[in-house]
Amino acid sequence: MPSTPRQRRTHRILAAAAGLATVGALAAAMPASAGQDKATARHHQGSGRYQDVQLLSFNDLHGNLEPPSGSSGRVTEVQADGTTKTIDAGGVEYLATHLRQARTGNKYSITAAAGDMVGASPLISGLFHDEPTIDALNGLDLDVTSVGNHEFDEGAKELSRLQNGGCHPTDGCYDDSEKFSGADFPYLAANVTNEKTGKPILKPYWVWKKNGVKVGFIGVTLEGTPNIVSADGVKGLKFGDEVATINKYAKELQKQGVKSIVALIHEGGAPASTAYNYDCDSPGAGDGISGPIVDIAKNVTPAVDALVTGHTHQAYACTIADPAGKPRMVTSAASFGRLYTDTTLTYDRWTGDIARTAVKSANHVVTRDVAAATDMTGLISKWKALAAPIASRPIGYIAGEIGNTGTESPLGDMIADAQLAYAKSVDAEADLAVMNPGGIRSGLTYAASGAEGDGVVTYGEAYTVQPFANTVNLVNLTGAQVITALQQQVSGLNEASPKILQISKGLTYTLDLTKTGAARVVADSVKLNGTAIDPAASYRVAMNSFLAGGGDGFAALGQGTNVLVGGDDLAAFEAYLTANSSATAPYPVPTADRITIVR
């Protein structure tokens, strides 16, 4: 089978190297069949009928084994007086310790995740096709996870290898002493089916059992996964509706006598505050959260007792009414291993169901003031040693922090310029470049991450910024298609959650946020080097292969003609930074002033 861009990149660089808490409490009346009241639920311990089951959960780890840097490694906490403070968080050495401490004294404890455990990973994991992260998750005693969209970055066959083990088909084995054994936990993919057979590519559900207690887990990823993953990654796969799939398998579990059910959903929402301990049930249940998960939660069968979610990288522990009008817990633990959620499910041995009046949930910070788990330290050290010759290589210099946040980000401008420079090197007719914001996974920090010195950018840091192994492609688009693509940032699939393309030097336009839909992009303001874009003219446009396939809802970009498939996007970024910076003349922080924003 031909190697993917990521496989080719890994092969090349390896060969080169060899030369507190948000709390929600449910207050729904119990079904008459349960024969109990709230007081009974609260005072169940010792009765023999009720058993507390601890559900520890997290999501969107993205291979962040080491503590993430910059804002990716911090969480915001709101204080009693309304002020906020930031807390350094994350790192599997500390996540392991926190989870192990949380399990202490809880004989009935399950650890679950909601997808994107791998993919878009830092170099220490991504360089080795995320085998290090699977090893870490095994060490964290993860019991089960749903797939996320990033589990498909390298395709279904590679996902199957992560589940079942075996050496990489192109790069082979990384550890001479033992073959990669795969995940000790099941990946669940209930709504991901083979187009030809119609059957799920992995298990749709899994049941945890202990001393007569049974809890079923159904795992799904967002139906829109094909819109945000490269076409090769989802080839031959169909992604079904989240609600319909969960409801289908909930019935199946019930027929098997499993009445306590948790849905692991790689789709999420946006709370009104970024503070992890924001009360998103204020003023009423679920009032403080919006986004796709709200409609999903309102329509998933009441047979499901709790929803563990992800994808949006937000933190929340809310109650949202199920179709029967009863509150149900919906949680997410931000991303990158900075938080974990501790949910108490009170299991009724008489009915086999969860007594939802007793369900409570809270997010907890993975602080770094606890002892590091020595097994995780050893795991990190092993893979860092293998990656070190590649990761520590300097590739350029920056004059200050170059961030990736904001409608238009300094790093977005820099990457777009890098892609245009590469495009011009292979085709002098190249006019402009665009970059998807979701493809920029981290900012460039000025402070040294190792011994390289402040302002030095290493290959490992650049890899963390652009880990997807896309190619830089060139296509011909009409001016009308360019304008349409800009309008698709804020309309169609992206209207509810805009995705603002990062643009190369010379391209300018006005984004009027006081308007709605496509009108937010002022069409006659779109200019290239000061001249209005001509709808009838042809422009040579550079972009990564993900966008060139129409990804992220940019159908117009997928209509390009005269396609030239270029080289690796990270290599283009590296070449640009190396050519345009030095120790005495570091790359200046871009001003991010190409888009005029009207609010």
C-alpha positions in Angstrom: 0.0 0.0 0.0 1.4 3.5 -0.8 2.7 5.4 2.1 0.8 8.4 3.4 2.5 11.8 3.6 2.9 11.3 7.4 4.5 7.9 6.8 6.9 9.4 4.3 7.8 12.2 6.6 8.5 9.9 9.5 10.6 7.6 7.3 12.6 10.6 6.0 13.3 12.2 9.3 14.1 8.9 11.1 16.5 8.0 8.3 18.1 11.5 8.7 18.4 11.1 12.4 20.1 7.8 12.0 22.8 9.6 9.8 -12.7 23.5 42.5 -14.7 22.0 40.5 -17.6 22.5 38.3 -20.4 20.5 40.0 -23.7 19.5 38.6 -26.3 17.6 40.7 -29.4 16.1 39.2 -32.7 16.6 40.8 -35.1 14.7 38.6 -37.8 12.6 40.2 -37.1 8.9 40.0 -39.4 6.6 37.9 -42.2 5.1 40.0 -40.7 1.6 39.4 -37.6 2.6 41.4 -39.7 3.0 44.5 -37.5 5.6 46.1 -37.3 9.3 46.8 -34.5 11.8 46.9 -33.6 11.2 50.5 -33.3 7.5 49.8 -30.9 8.2 46.9 -28.8 10.5 49.1 -28.5 8.0 51.9 -28.1 4.8 50.0 -24.6 3.9 51.2 -24.5 0.7 53.3 -28.0 -0.3 52.2 -26.7 -3.0 49.8 -29.1 -1.8 47.1 -27.1 1.2 45.9 -23.5 1.1 44.7 -21.5 4.2 43.8 -19.6 3.8 40.5 -16.8 6.2 39.9 -16.5 7.3 36.2 -13.2 9.1 35.5 -13.0 10.6 32.0 -11.0 12.9 29.8 -10.9 13.7 26.1 -8.8 15.2 23.3 -5.4 14.2 24.7 -3.8 14.5 21.2 -0.7 12.7 22.2 0.4 15.4 24.7 2.6 13.2 26.9 4.7 16.0 28.1 3.2 19.1 29.8 1.9 21.3 27.0 3.5 24.7 26.6 2.1 28.1 26.6 -1.7 28.6 26.8 -2.2 25.0 25.8 -0.8 24.0 29.2 -2.9 26.3 31.3 -6.5 26.4 32.6 -8.5 29.3 33.9 -10.1 29.1 37.3 -12.7 31.6 38.5 -12.3 32.6 42.1 -15.0 33.2 44.8 -14.7 37.0 44.3 -15.2 36.7 40.5 -11.6 37.2 39.5 -9.7 34.5 37.6 -6.3 33.0 37.7 -4.5 30.6 35.5 -3.0 27.2 36.6 -0.3 25.2 34.8 -1.8 21.9 34.0 -1.3 18.7 32.0 1.3 16.0 31.3 0.7 12.3 31.6 3.2 12.0 34.5 0.8 14.1 36.5 -2.4 12.8 34.9 -1.5 9.3 36.0 -0.9 10.4 39.6 -4.2 12.3 39.7 -6.2 9.4 38.3 -4.5 6.9 40.7 -5.2 9.2 43.7 -8.8 9.7 42.6 -9.3 5.9 42.3 -8.1 5.3 45.9 -10.9 4.0 48.0 -13.2 3.5 45.0 -13.5 -0.2 44.3 -15.9 0.4 41.5 -14.0 2.8 39.2 -14.1 3.1 35.4 -11.9 5.3 33.3 -13.2 6.4 29.9 -12.4 8.8 27.1 -14.2 10.6 24.3 -11.8 10.5 21.4 -8.9 12.3 19.8 -6.5 10.4 22.1 -4.0 10.5 19.1 -3.5 12.7 16.1 -2.2 16.2 15.8 0.3 15.1 18.4 3.6 16.6 19.4 6.7 15.1 17.9 7.4 12.7 20.7 4.3 10.8 19.8 3.5 11.8 16.3 6.9 10.9 15.0 6.2 7.3 16.0 2.6 7.1 14.7 1.3 7.7 18.2 2.5 4.3 19.6 3.9 6.2 22.6 0.4 7.6 23.4 -1.2 4.2 23.2 1.5 2.9 25.6 0.7 5.8 28.0 -3.0 5.2 27.9 -2.4 1.5 28.7 -0.4 2.7 31.7 -3.2 5.1 32.7 -5.5 2.1 32.9 -7.9 3.5 30.4 -10.9 1.2 30.1 -12.6 2.4 27.0 -12.7 5.3 24.5 -14.7 6.4 21.5 -12.9 7.3 18.3 -12.6 10.9 17.4 -12.0 12.5 14.0 -8.2 12.5 14.6 -8.1 8.8 15.0 -8.7 8.7 11.2 -5.8 11.0 10.3 -3.8 8.1 9.0 -6.8 6.0 7.9 -8.9 3.1 9.2 -6.1 0.5 8.7 -3.7 2.5 10.9 -6.5 2.9 13.5 -6.9 -0.9 13.5 -3.2 -1.3 14.1 -3.3 1.0 17.1 -6.1 -1.1 18.4 -4.7 -4.5 17.7 -0.9 -4.0 17.6 1.8 -4.8 15.1 4.7 -2.9 13.5 4.1 0.0 11.2 3.7 -1.2 7.6 6.3 1.3 6.3 8.5 2.3 9.2 8.5 -1.0 11.0 9.1 -1.5 14.7 10.7 1.2 16.9 11.5 -1.0 19.8 13.8 -3.9 19.2 12.9 -5.6 22.4 9.2 -6.0 21.8 6.6 -5.5 19.1 4.0 -2.9 19.6 1.1 -4.6 21.3 -1.7 -2.1 20.6 -4.4 -0.7 23.0 -5.4 -2.7 26.0 -8.7 -0.9 25.9 -11.4 -1.0 23.2 -11.9 1.8 20.7 -15.6 2.2 20.1 -16.8 3.4 16.7 -20.6 2.7 16.6 -21.4 5.3 13.9 -18.4 4.5 11.6 -19.2 1.8 9.1 -17.7 0.2 6.1 -19.4 1.6 3.0 -19.6 -1.8 1.4 -20.6 -4.0 4.4 -22.5 -1.4 6.4 -20.9 -2.8 9.6 -19.0 -0.8 12.2 -15.3 -0.9 11.6 -14.7 -1.4 15.4 -16.8 -2.4 18.3 -19.9 -0.2 18.7 -20.2 -0.7 22.5 -18.6 -2.3 25.5 -19.9 -3.4 28.9 -18.0 -3.0 32.1 -18.9 -5.6 34.8 -18.0 -6.1 38.4 -19.8 -8.0 41.1 -23.1 -7.9 39.3 -22.8 -4.2 38.4 -23.0 -3.6 34.6 -22.4 -0.3 32.8 -22.6 -0.1 29.0 -20.6 2.3 26.9 -21.5 3.4 23.4 -18.9 5.3 21.4 -19.4 7.7 18.5 -17.6 10.4 16.7 -19.1 13.5 15.1 -21.1 12.7 11.9 -19.2 15.6 10.2 -15.8 13.8 10.5 -15.3 13.6 6.7 -15.4 17.4 6.5 -12.5 17.8 8.9 -10.2 14.9 8.0 -8.3 14.3 4.8 -10.2 12.4 2.1 -7.6 9.5 2.2 -8.2 9.1 6.0 -11.9 8.4 5.6 -11.9 6.6 2.3 -14.5 3.8 2.2 -16.1 4.8 5.4 -19.5 6.2 6.3 -20.2 8.3 9.4 -23.7 8.0 10.7 -25.9 10.3 12.8 -24.8 10.4 16.4 -28.3 10.4 18.0 -29.7 7.6 15.8 -26.7 5.4 16.4 -26.6 5.8 20.1 -30.4 5.2 20.4 -30.0 2.1 18.2 -27.3 0.5 20.4 -28.9 1.6 23.6 -31.9 -0.6 22.7 -29.5 -3.4 21.9 -27.8 -3.1 25.3 -31.2 -3.0 27.0 -32.2 -6.2 25.3 -29.0 -7.7 26.8 -30.1 -6.6 30.2 -27.7 -3.6 30.4 -29.8 -0.7 31.7 -27.0 1.6 32.9 -25.6 3.2 29.8 -23.0 6.0 29.1 -22.5 7.6 25.7 -18.9 8.6 24.7 -19.4 11.2 22.1 -16.6 13.0 20.2 -18.7 16.1 19.7 -19.2 19.0 22.1 -20.3 22.4 23.0 -19.1 25.8 24.1 -19.8 27.1 27.6 -20.3 30.8 28.2 -17.1 31.0 30.1 -13.6 29.5 29.5 -13.1 28.9 33.2 -13.1 25.2 33.9 -15.1 25.7 37.0 -17.8 27.9 35.4 -21.3 26.8 36.5 -23.0 26.2 33.1 -26.2 25.3 34.9 -26.7 28.9 35.9 -29.2 30.3 35.9 -30.9 27.1 34.8 -29.9 23.6 33.7 -27.8 23.8 30.6 -28.4 27.5 30.1 -24.7 28.2 30.0 -23.7 26.0 27.1 -24.4 26.0 23.4 -23.2 24.1 20.4 -24.0 20.7 18.7 -23.9 18.7 21.9 -27.0 20.5 23.2 -29.3 19.2 20.4 -27.6 15.8 20.7 -28.2 15.6 24.4 -31.8 16.7 24.0 -32.5 13.8 21.6 -30.5 10.9 22.9 -32.8 8.3 24.5 -33.4 8.7 28.2 -32.0 5.1 28.5 -28.6 6.7 28.4 -27.6 8.0 31.8 -24.7 10.3 31.1 -22.8 11.8 28.1 -19.0 12.1 28.1 -18.1 14.5 25.3 -15.2 16.2 23.6 -14.0 17.7 20.3 -14.5 21.4 21.2 -11.6 21.4 23.8 -13.9 23.1 26.3 -14.5 22.3 30.0 -18.0 21.8 31.3 -20.1 19.6 33.6 -23.7 20.5 32.9 -27.2 19.0 33.1 -29.3 19.1 29.9 -32.8 17.7 29.8 -33.3 14.4 28.0 -36.3 13.8 25.7 -38.3 12.9 28.8 -37.5 16.3 30.3 -35.2 14.9 33.0 -31.8 16.4 33.6 -28.8 14.3 32.5 -25.1 14.9 33.0 -23.0 16.1 30.1 -19.3 16.5 30.6 -16.1 17.5 28.9 -12.6 17.8 30.3 -11.1 20.5 28.0 -8.1 19.0 26.2 -4.4 17.9 26.3 -4.8 16.1 29.6 -5.2 19.4 31.6 -8.4 18.2 33.4 -10.1 15.0 34.2 -13.8 14.6 35.1 -14.9 12.7 38.2 -18.6 11.6 37.9 -20.4 9.5 40.5 -23.0 7.2 39.0 -25.2 5.6 41.7 -26.1 2.1 40.5 -29.4 0.6 41.7 -28.8 -3.2 42.0 -32.6 -3.8 42.1 -33.3 -2.2 38.8 -29.9 -2.4 37.1 -30.1 1.3 36.3 -28.5 4.5 37.5 -30.4 6.5 40.1 -30.0 9.8 38.4 -31.1 11.9 41.4 -27.7 11.0 42.9 -25.5 11.7 39.8 -22.9 14.4 40.4 -19.9 15.4 38.4 -16.9 17.7 38.6 -13.8 18.7 36.6 -10.5 18.6 38.4 -7.2 20.2 37.3 -4.3 18.0 36.5 -1.9 20.2 38.5 1.8 19.7 38.4 2.4 20.0 42.1 1.9 16.2 42.7 4.6 13.6 42.4 5.3 12.5 38.8 4.3 8.9 38.0 7.7 7.2 37.5 6.4 4.7 34.9 5.2 7.6 32.8 8.5 9.5 33.3 10.3 6.4 32.1 8.0 6.1 29.0 8.6 9.7 28.1 12.3 9.4 28.6 12.4 6.4 26.3 10.6 8.1 23.4 12.4 11.4 23.9 15.7 9.7 23.6 14.6 8.3 20.2 13.3 11.6 19.0 15.9 13.9 20.4 18.3 14.1 17.4 15.4 15.3 15.3 13.4 17.3 17.9 16.3 19.4 19.1 17.6 20.6 15.7 17.3 24.4 15.4 15.6 25.6 12.3 15.2 29.3 12.9 14.9 32.3 15.3 12.0 34.5 16.4 12.0 37.9 18.0 9.1 37.2 20.4 6.1 35.0 21.1 4.2 34.2 17.9 0.8 33.1 18.9 -1.9 31.2 17.1 -5.0 32.8 18.7 -7.3 35.4 17.4 -9.4 35.8 14.3 -6.2 36.5 12.4 -3.2 35.2 14.2 0.5 36.2 13.9 1.5 32.6 13.3 -1.3 32.2 10.8 0.1 35.0 8.8 3.6 33.5 9.0 2.5 30.1 7.9 0.5 31.5 5.0 3.5 33.5 3.9 5.7 30.4 4.2 3.3 28.4 1.9 3.2 31.3 -0.6 7.1 31.4 -0.6 7.2 27.7 -1.2 4.5 27.9 -4.0 6.5 30.6 -5.8 9.6 28.4 -5.6 7.9 25.8 -7.7 5.6 28.0 -9.7 6.5 31.7 -10.2 2.8 32.4 -11.1 1.6 31.7 -7.5 -0.5 34.6 -6.3 -1.6 33.9 -2.7 -1.9 31.3 0.0 -4.6 30.4 2.6 -4.2 28.3 5.8 -6.9 26.7 7.9 -6.7 27.8 11.6 -7.4 24.3 12.9 -4.2 23.1 11.2 -2.1 25.4 13.5 -2.0 23.3 16.7 0.2 25.5 18.9 2.0 28.9 19.0 5.7 29.4 18.8 7.0 30.2 22.3 10.0 32.6 22.7 11.2 31.0 25.9 13.5 28.0 25.4 11.9 24.6 25.8 15.3 22.9 26.3 18.9 23.9 26.0 18.5 25.6 22.7 18.1 29.2 24.1 15.4 31.8 24.0 14.0 32.6 20.6 15.4 29.5 19.0 12.8 27.4 17.1 13.5 23.7 17.0 12.2 21.2 14.6 10.2 19.6 17.5 8.5 22.9 18.2 7.6 23.4 14.5 6.3 19.9 14.4 4.0 20.6 17.3 2.6 23.6 15.3 2.0 21.6 12.0 1.8 17.9 12.8 -0.6 16.8 10.0 1.9 15.9 7.2 -0.1 17.7 4.6 1.3 18.7 1.3 1.3 22.3 -0.1 -0.8 22.2 -3.2 -1.3 24.8 -5.9 -4.6 25.2 -7.8 -6.2 27.6 -10.2 -9.3 29.4 -8.8 -11.3 32.2 -10.3 -11.6 35.4 -8.4 -15.3 34.5 -7.8 -14.2 31.2 -6.2 -11.7 33.0 -4.0 -14.4 35.3 -2.8 -16.8 32.4 -2.3 -14.2 30.6 -0.2 -13.8 33.6 2.0 -17.5 33.8 2.4 -17.6 30.1 3.3 -15.6 31.0 6.4 -18.7 32.5 7.9 -21.6 30.8 6.1 -22.9 27.3 5.3 -21.2 24.7 7.4 -19.2 27.4 9.2 -21.9 29.9 9.9 -22.5 28.8 13.5 -18.8 28.4 14.2 -16.7 30.5 11.8 -13.4 29.2 10.6 -11.3 32.2 9.5 -8.6 31.3 7.0 -5.2 32.7 7.6 -4.0 34.6 4.5 -0.7 35.5 2.9 0.8 39.0 2.5 -0.9 41.1 -0.1 -4.4 39.6 0.4 -6.7 41.9 2.3 -10.4 42.3 3.0 -13.0 43.5 5.5 -14.8 41.1 7.9 -18.0 42.8 9.1 -19.1 40.9 12.2 -22.2 43.1 12.6 -23.7 41.3 9.6 -24.7 37.6 9.2 -23.7 34.8 7.0 -21.8 35.3 3.8 -22.5 39.1 4.0 -19.9 39.3 6.8 -17.2 39.2 4.1 -17.4 42.5 2.2 -17.0 41.2 -1.3 -15.7 44.4 -2.9 -13.1 44.8 -0.2 -11.2 41.7 -1.2 -8.0 42.9 -2.8 -4.6 41.4 -3.8 -1.7 43.8 -3.5 -4.2 46.7 -3.4 -6.1 45.7 -6.5 -9.7 44.4 -6.3 -10.0 40.7 -7.0 -11.4 40.2 -10.4 -14.2 37.6 -10.3 -13.5 36.5 -13.9 -9.7 36.3 -13.6 -7.7 33.2 -12.7 -5.5 33.1 -9.6 -2.9 30.6 -8.6 -3.6 29.7 -5.0 -1.5 27.7 -2.5 -3.0 25.7 0.3 -2.5 22.5 2.2 -3.9 19.3 0.8 -6.6 19.2 3.5 -8.1 22.5 2.2 -7.5 21.5 -1.4 -9.8 18.6 -0.8 -12.6 21.0 0.4 -12.0 20.3 4.1 -13.5 22.4 6.9 -16.5 23.3 4.8 -14.5 25.1 2.1 -16.1 23.5 -1.0 -14.9 26.3 -3.2 -11.3 25.5 -2.5 -11.9 21.9 -3.6 -12.9 23.1 -7.0 -9.5 24.1 -8.1 -8.0 23.1 -11.4 -4.5 22.6 -12.8 -3.5 20.9 -9.5 0.1 20.7 -8.5 0.8 18.5 -5.5 3.8 19.9 -3.7 6.0 19.0 -0.9 5.5 18.6 2.9 3.9 21.6 4.6 6.2 21.4 7.6 9.3 21.3 5.3 8.0 24.5 3.6 7.6 26.2 7.0 11.1 25.1 8.0 12.7 26.3 4.8 10.9 29.7 5.1 11.9 30.2 8.7 15.5 29.2 8.1 15.8 31.5 5.1 14.2 34.5 6.8 15.8 34.4 10.3 19.1 34.3 12.0 20.5 34.6 15.5 21.2 38.3 14.9 18.1 39.0 12.8 15.3 36.9 14.3 11.9 36.7 12.5 9.7 39.6 13.7 6.4 39.0 15.3 3.8 39.5 12.5 1.3 42.3 13.1 -1.8 40.3 11.9 -3.4 43.2 10.2 -4.5 41.8 6.8 -8.1 41.4 7.8 -10.0 44.5 8.8 -12.5 43.5 11.4 -15.7 45.4 12.1 -17.5 44.5 15.3 
